[in-house]
C-alpha cells in the first residue's frame, strides 16, 4: 500500500535515517532538514507492508517539471513508488519527469570518505536504480562526472598568464571596471546573478577575474572555504571572443591555489563527460570519482 500522507513522521525519519546510513552515500539530514527538504510542500510517497514502512519517495514540481529527489526501498517497491509519482504528475498535468542536477532540492553526499559534495547530479550509474529507470522508460539525457582534488597536496603550476595584454587578479571595485558589462554578455544567467549578488554584499567573497585593460573578460569564483573543508566556487567563465587562449586554465589554477591558501582541504565539482572544460580539471590533478546519468521521461 502506498500513502501520500505522512502518518508517523518519527517512524518515517527513523526509516530514512537507517536506510540512508546503511545503504547510500547521502549525508544524513537532521530531523528538521529532513522535514524541510523532503516533506514540506513536496510530493511524499510512502510504501507500507503490514503497517511497516518498506519504501519512500520524495519529489518536487518546479517550472512545469516533476523531479524525483530520492527514493529508498527494494527494487519492486521503488518501481511502485515511481509509478505512483508518475500518476501524481499526470493528475497535476505535469508532462515531464526529470532526475537531474536542476532539481531545486539539493542533497549532499559522500564521493569519498569525509569528502562532501553539495548535490547529486542524477542517477548513480553503478546503482540498481539506473537499469530500473531504463526499464520504466526513462531516457538518458547526459552523463555527468564528479571530480575530486586533494588541495593539501596541490602544487601551484601555470598560475601566471603569459599574455602581457591580459591579466588575472582578485576583483576590486575601486580599481577594476564594473561587473555589469561583463555579466550582460554572459550566456549563463545564473552565474551572472551569483556574481552581482555577491558584489552587493557588505563583505563580498573573493572573486578572481581575467582582465583586459581593467575590463573584466572572465571570472572564477566566488571563493570560500566551507565548514567541511571543501573549497567552494560557483563557476568559471570566459567571454567567447577570448576563448582558445588557455585563459580558463590559468584562471582555474589560480582558483585552486587561492582556495588552498584560504585553508580548503579539497575541492569537488562536476561536469558533463563531453564538456571540454574537463581537460582543465584533469590537467590540474582532479580525478573522476563518480558518474551519474541525468534522465527524463515524458508522460
C-alpha positions as CSV (number, residue, x, y, z in Angstrom):
1,X,0.0,0.0,0.0
2,X,1.3,3.5,-0.9
3,X,0.2,6.5,1.1
4,X,0.6,10.2,0.2
5,X,0.2,11.4,3.7
6,X,2.9,11.1,6.4
7,X,1.1,9.2,9.2
8,X,4.0,9.0,11.6
9,X,6.8,11.5,11.0
10,X,9.1,10.0,13.6
11,X,8.8,6.5,12.2
12,X,9.5,7.8,8.7
13,X,12.5,9.7,9.8
14,X,13.9,6.6,11.6
15,X,13.4,4.6,8.4
16,X,15.1,7.3,6.3
17,X,18.0,7.6,8.8
18,X,18.7,3.9,9.0
19,X,18.4,3.3,5.2
20,X,20.5,6.4,4.4
21,X,23.3,5.3,6.8
22,X,23.4,1.7,5.8
23,X,22.7,1.7,2.0
24,X,23.5,5.1,0.5
25,X,26.2,7.7,0.2
26,X,23.9,10.5,1.2
27,X,24.8,12.8,4.1
28,X,22.1,12.1,6.7
29,X,19.8,15.1,7.2
30,X,18.8,16.3,10.7
31,X,15.2,15.9,11.7
32,X,14.4,19.5,10.8
33,X,16.3,19.4,7.5
34,X,14.6,16.1,6.5
35,X,11.2,17.8,7.0
36,X,12.1,20.9,5.1
37,X,13.9,19.3,2.1
38,X,11.8,16.1,1.6
39,X,8.4,16.5,3.3
40,X,7.0,20.1,3.5
41,X,5.4,21.2,0.2
42,X,6.9,18.1,-1.5
43,X,5.3,15.0,-3.1
44,X,6.0,12.4,-0.5
45,X,5.0,8.8,-1.1
46,X,5.4,6.0,1.5
47,X,5.1,2.3,1.0
48,X,3.7,0.1,3.8
49,X,3.5,-3.6,4.3
50,X,1.6,-4.7,7.4
51,X,1.9,-1.1,8.8
52,X,5.7,-1.2,8.4
53,X,7.5,1.3,6.1
54,X,9.1,-0.5,3.2
55,X,9.9,2.4,0.9
56,X,9.9,6.1,0.5
57,X,10.0,8.6,-2.4
58,X,10.3,12.4,-2.3
59,X,9.8,14.6,-5.3
60,X,9.0,18.2,-6.2
61,X,7.5,20.2,-9.0
62,X,9.4,23.2,-10.4
63,X,8.8,25.1,-13.6
64,X,6.3,22.6,-15.0
65,X,8.7,19.6,-14.5
66,X,8.5,16.9,-11.9
67,X,11.7,16.0,-10.2
68,X,12.4,12.8,-8.3
69,X,14.7,13.8,-5.5
70,X,15.4,10.4,-3.9
71,X,13.8,7.0,-3.3
72,X,14.5,4.2,-0.9
73,X,13.4,0.5,-0.7
74,X,13.6,-2.8,-2.5
75,X,13.6,-2.7,-6.3
76,X,10.0,-3.9,-6.6
77,X,8.9,-1.3,-4.0
78,X,10.8,1.5,-5.7
79,X,9.1,0.7,-9.0
80,X,5.7,1.0,-7.4
81,X,6.7,4.3,-5.8
82,X,8.0,5.7,-9.2
83,X,4.8,4.7,-11.0
84,X,2.7,6.3,-8.2
85,X,4.8,9.5,-8.6
86,X,4.1,9.4,-12.4
87,X,0.4,9.1,-11.7
88,X,0.5,12.1,-9.4
89,X,2.3,14.1,-12.1
90,X,-0.4,13.2,-14.5
91,X,-3.1,14.5,-12.1
92,X,-1.1,17.8,-11.8
93,X,-0.8,17.9,-15.7
94,X,3.0,17.7,-15.5
95,X,4.3,16.2,-18.7
96,X,8.0,15.6,-17.9
97,X,9.7,13.9,-15.0
98,X,13.5,14.6,-14.5
99,X,16.2,13.1,-12.4
100,X,18.7,15.9,-12.7
101,X,21.0,18.4,-11.1
102,X,18.5,21.1,-11.9
103,X,16.3,19.7,-9.1
104,X,15.8,22.6,-6.7
105,X,16.2,20.3,-3.8
106,X,19.9,19.5,-3.4
107,X,21.1,16.7,-1.2
108,X,24.8,16.4,0.0
109,X,26.6,13.1,-0.4
110,X,30.0,11.5,0.0
111,X,32.0,10.9,-3.2
112,X,34.8,9.6,-0.9
113,X,35.1,9.2,2.9
114,X,35.0,12.5,4.7
115,X,34.6,14.3,1.3
116,X,31.2,16.1,0.9
117,X,29.7,17.3,-2.4
118,X,26.6,19.5,-2.2
119,X,24.3,17.9,-4.8
120,X,23.6,14.7,-6.7
121,X,23.9,15.0,-10.5
122,X,21.4,12.4,-11.5
123,X,21.1,8.6,-11.2
124,X,24.2,6.8,-9.9
125,X,25.4,4.7,-12.9
126,X,26.5,1.9,-10.6
127,X,23.3,1.6,-8.6
128,X,20.3,-0.7,-9.2
129,X,18.3,2.5,-9.9
130,X,19.8,3.1,-13.3
131,X,18.7,-0.2,-15.0
132,X,15.3,0.1,-13.2
133,X,14.6,3.6,-14.6
134,X,15.6,2.4,-18.0
135,X,13.1,-0.4,-17.7
136,X,10.5,2.1,-16.7
137,X,11.0,4.1,-19.9
138,X,13.3,6.9,-18.6
139,X,15.7,8.2,-21.3
140,X,19.4,9.0,-20.9
141,X,19.9,12.8,-21.0
142,X,23.6,13.4,-20.2
143,X,26.5,11.6,-18.5
144,X,27.8,13.7,-15.6
145,X,31.2,13.1,-13.9
146,X,32.1,14.1,-10.3
147,X,35.7,15.3,-9.9
148,X,37.9,15.4,-6.8
149,X,41.2,17.2,-5.9
150,X,43.1,16.9,-2.6
151,X,44.1,20.5,-2.2
152,X,46.5,19.9,0.6
153,X,48.7,18.1,-1.9
154,X,48.2,20.6,-4.7
155,X,51.3,22.2,-6.1
156,X,51.0,25.5,-7.9
157,X,51.6,25.5,-11.6
158,X,50.5,27.5,-14.6
159,X,49.2,30.4,-12.4
160,X,50.8,33.3,-14.3
161,X,49.3,34.1,-17.6
162,X,52.0,34.7,-20.3
163,X,50.0,37.2,-22.4
164,X,51.0,40.6,-21.1
165,X,48.0,42.4,-22.5
166,X,45.8,40.3,-20.3
167,X,46.0,39.7,-16.5
168,X,44.4,37.8,-13.7
169,X,43.6,39.4,-10.3
170,X,41.1,39.5,-7.5
171,X,38.2,41.8,-8.3
172,X,38.4,45.2,-6.7
173,X,35.5,47.6,-7.4
174,X,37.8,50.6,-6.7
175,X,40.3,49.6,-9.3
176,X,38.6,47.5,-11.9
177,X,35.7,48.4,-14.2
178,X,32.1,47.5,-13.3
179,X,30.9,43.9,-13.4
180,X,27.8,44.9,-15.2
181,X,29.1,45.0,-18.8
182,X,30.6,41.5,-18.3
183,X,27.5,40.0,-16.7
184,X,25.3,41.3,-19.5
185,X,27.5,39.5,-22.1
186,X,27.3,36.2,-20.2
187,X,25.2,33.4,-21.6
188,X,24.9,31.7,-18.2
189,X,22.4,34.0,-16.4
190,X,22.6,32.0,-13.2
191,X,26.3,32.8,-12.9
192,X,25.6,36.5,-13.7
193,X,23.1,36.6,-10.9
194,X,25.6,35.0,-8.5
195,X,28.3,37.5,-9.3
196,X,26.1,40.5,-9.0
197,X,24.5,39.3,-5.7
198,X,28.0,38.7,-4.3
199,X,29.1,42.2,-5.3
200,X,26.2,43.7,-3.4
201,X,27.2,42.1,-0.1
202,X,28.7,44.2,2.7
203,X,31.7,41.8,2.6
204,X,31.8,40.2,-0.9
205,X,33.5,36.8,-1.2
206,X,36.8,36.9,-3.2
207,X,36.3,36.8,-6.9
208,X,39.1,36.0,-9.4
209,X,38.8,37.9,-12.7
210,X,40.5,37.9,-16.0
211,X,41.2,41.4,-17.3
212,X,42.0,43.4,-20.4
213,X,42.8,47.0,-19.5
214,X,40.9,46.7,-16.2
215,X,37.8,45.4,-18.1
216,X,36.5,42.0,-16.9
217,X,36.5,39.3,-19.6
218,X,36.3,36.2,-17.4
219,X,35.8,35.0,-13.8
220,X,36.4,32.2,-11.4
221,X,34.6,32.1,-8.0
222,X,33.3,33.5,-5.8
223,X,35.6,31.7,-3.4
224,X,35.0,30.4,0.2
225,X,36.0,27.6,2.4
226,X,33.0,25.6,3.7
227,X,32.8,24.2,7.2
228,X,33.6,20.7,6.0
229,X,36.9,21.9,4.4
230,X,35.6,21.9,0.8
231,X,36.7,24.8,-1.4
232,X,33.6,26.3,-2.8
233,X,33.2,28.2,-6.1
234,X,30.1,28.9,-8.2
235,X,31.7,28.6,-11.6
236,X,34.2,29.7,-14.2
237,X,33.6,31.5,-17.4
238,X,35.5,33.4,-20.2
239,X,33.8,35.6,-22.8
240,X,33.5,33.8,-26.1
241,X,35.8,36.1,-28.0
242,X,38.7,35.4,-25.6
243,X,38.4,31.6,-25.6
244,X,41.0,29.4,-27.1
245,X,43.9,31.2,-25.4
246,X,44.2,28.9,-22.3
247,X,42.9,31.7,-20.1
248,X,40.5,29.4,-18.4
249,X,43.4,27.1,-17.5
250,X,45.3,29.9,-15.8
251,X,42.2,31.2,-14.0
252,X,41.4,27.8,-12.7
253,X,44.9,27.1,-11.4
254,X,44.8,30.5,-9.6
255,X,41.5,29.4,-8.1
256,X,42.9,26.2,-6.8
257,X,45.9,27.8,-5.3
258,X,43.8,30.6,-3.7
259,X,41.4,28.1,-2.1
260,X,44.4,26.2,-0.7
261,X,45.8,29.4,0.7
262,X,42.5,30.1,2.3
263,X,42.6,26.8,4.1
264,X,40.5,24.5,2.0
265,X,41.4,20.8,2.2
266,X,39.8,19.6,-1.0
267,X,37.6,20.5,-4.0
268,X,34.8,18.7,-5.7
269,X,32.9,19.7,-8.9
270,X,31.0,18.0,-11.7
271,X,30.6,18.5,-15.4
272,X,29.3,16.6,-18.5
273,X,31.5,13.9,-19.9
274,X,31.7,15.8,-23.2
275,X,32.5,19.2,-21.7
276,X,35.9,20.3,-23.0
277,X,36.5,22.0,-19.6
278,X,37.1,18.6,-18.1
279,X,40.6,18.7,-19.7
280,X,41.4,21.7,-17.5
281,X,40.3,19.8,-14.4
282,X,42.3,16.6,-15.3
283,X,45.4,18.6,-16.1
284,X,45.2,20.3,-12.8
285,X,45.2,17.0,-11.0
286,X,41.5,16.2,-10.5
287,X,40.3,12.6,-10.8
288,X,36.8,11.3,-11.6
289,X,35.3,9.6,-8.6
290,X,31.7,9.1,-9.7
291,X,29.5,9.0,-12.8
292,X,25.8,9.9,-12.9
293,X,23.2,9.8,-15.7
294,X,20.6,12.6,-15.9
295,X,17.4,11.0,-17.0
296,X,13.9,12.2,-18.1
297,X,10.6,10.8,-19.1
298,X,7.7,12.3,-21.0
299,X,4.3,11.1,-19.6
